[in-house]
Amino acid sequence: MSNFEDFDTDTDQVRTEPPAGRATLVGILYYPDILDLRLLGYELERFEDLLVALDSCGYKNALRIANLIHKSGTNPIWNTHRANQIELLVLDSIHEYGLAQVPQLLRKILGRVYEGEMQSHLTIDLITAFYWACIAEIARDYAWRDPRLNQWADYLSYPVRNVFGLEPSRLM
């Protein structure tokens, strides 16, 4: 049994069918999560480019993200261990600004994209990379308070920027 049997390489899609027959990402958005995010000062539209990129992610892009995450020891520019450390630094900083619940909500929203049987090591890697990119967006919003947040945001968003070609200016 192959780890890749869940994927249809002919159509170049990470999932073979949309979950629960949905045609778009809107089908999985849970309105109370969106309201909670709004209550904390963020609209879901702030992360629209990232959500659209995640929803339309192809199999080849998923493999590239997984390779970056799991074989990053040989990459002199970026590695997963350092990204995990920077994630904690960013979470600590945004916690000081009263945004401790925003990362949890974002992870929950991203986790709904690939629920149940659709989860595999590739989809989990995708969710992790896009979670880092969302956290980077929040860090950029508060970089005026701490200039290090801009550098940390660039580091965290590197996998998504590298694989999907999204520029930091477009993410902002």
Secondary structure, 3 states (H helix, E strand, C coil): CCCCCCCECCCCECCCCCHHHCCCHHHHCCHHHHHHHHHCCCCHHHHHHHHHHHHCCCHHHHHHHHHHHHCHHHCCCCCHHHHHHHHHHHHHHHHHCCCCHHHHHHHHHHHHHHCHHHCCHHHHHHHHHHHHHHHHHHHHHCCCCCCHHHHHHHHHCHHHHHHHCCCHHHHC
